[in-house]
Amino acid sequence: MSLFIGALAFPGAADQIDAAKIGTLAGSLMSAVVGFLLLRTASPVAGSPEDIEDASEIFGGDTPDD
């Protein structure tokens, strides 16, 4: 959607449309890399016994592997 809006924002200016595309794609790639690194370095949150019990009710008794 951002690529489409970028193309609509600069009608007739191919160099600006290309710059908008590069900026959109670079921003998307950067946010994907930062998000991946953040999730890889974050420590998992321990679930409370109540959360585990609720999850087993919702998902049919499956329990997480510890």
C-alpha positions as CSV (number, residue, x, y, z in Angstrom):
1,M,0.0,0.0,0.0
2,S,2.9,2.4,0.8
3,L,4.4,1.8,-2.7
4,F,1.0,2.6,-4.3
5,I,0.6,5.8,-2.2
6,G,4.2,6.9,-3.0
7,A,3.4,6.5,-6.7
8,L,0.3,8.6,-6.3
9,A,2.1,11.3,-4.3
10,F,4.5,12.1,-7.2
11,P,2.7,11.9,-10.5
12,G,5.0,12.4,-13.4
13,A,8.2,12.5,-11.3
14,A,9.9,9.1,-11.9
15,D,13.0,9.9,-9.8
16,Q,10.9,10.8,-6.8
17,I,8.7,7.7,-7.2
18,D,11.9,5.6,-7.3
19,A,13.2,7.3,-4.2
20,A,9.9,6.7,-2.4
21,K,10.0,3.0,-3.4
22,I,13.6,2.7,-2.1
23,G,12.7,4.4,1.1
24,T,9.6,2.3,1.7
25,L,11.5,-1.0,1.0
26,A,14.5,0.1,3.1
27,G,12.3,1.0,6.0
28,S,10.5,-2.3,5.8
29,L,13.7,-4.2,5.7
30,M,15.2,-2.3,8.6
31,S,12.1,-2.8,10.7
32,A,12.1,-6.6,9.9
33,V,15.8,-6.9,11.0
34,V,15.3,-4.8,14.1
35,G,12.2,-6.8,15.1
36,F,14.0,-10.1,14.4
37,L,16.9,-9.1,16.6
38,L,14.7,-7.8,19.3
39,L,12.7,-11.1,19.5
40,R,15.9,-13.2,19.3
41,T,17.5,-11.3,22.3
42,A,14.4,-11.0,24.5
43,S,14.1,-13.5,27.2
44,P,10.9,-15.5,27.3
45,V,8.2,-14.5,29.8
46,A,7.4,-17.3,32.3
47,G,3.7,-18.1,32.4
48,S,1.8,-18.3,35.7
49,P,0.1,-21.5,36.7
50,E,-3.2,-19.9,36.0
51,D,-2.1,-19.0,32.4
52,I,-1.0,-22.5,31.8
53,E,-4.2,-23.9,33.1
54,D,-6.3,-21.5,30.9
55,A,-4.2,-22.5,27.9
56,S,-4.7,-26.2,28.5
57,E,-8.4,-25.6,28.6
58,I,-8.4,-23.6,25.4
59,F,-6.1,-25.8,23.5
60,G,-7.3,-29.2,24.6
61,G,-4.8,-30.1,27.3
62,D,-1.6,-29.5,25.4
63,T,1.1,-28.4,27.8
64,P,4.3,-26.5,26.9
65,D,7.6,-28.4,26.8
66,D,9.9,-27.1,29.5
